Amino acid sequence: NIGAFNVIPYDPNFNDKQQLSIMKKATRSCPPIPRHNVAQMKPEILAKYKKLFQIYYVAIYQQYAPGKLSNVPKLMEKYSSSLVQLQQLYERLVKKYEVKA
């Protein structure tokens, strides 16, 4: 039998009552932004995040604004220079269209 206590390292300072920033409703389905300096992110890793966020944008527009689906390539050009921009755009779309996680 393997329980959670066998997998998760013990940390006496961990506060399990606090809500982690990644658990916000708008970002629940998004991968977390890495903690290391995103300006030094390898281009191939950023490219993978770009593809992932493009899938999210397309899904949102398909469901909530099909007429604006053609805007996704323009949005990707404008906002894909950094991971932070991609995340911020996703959060704005979720808020604008009141996307339920």
Disulfide bonds with the S-S distance in Angstrom:
none
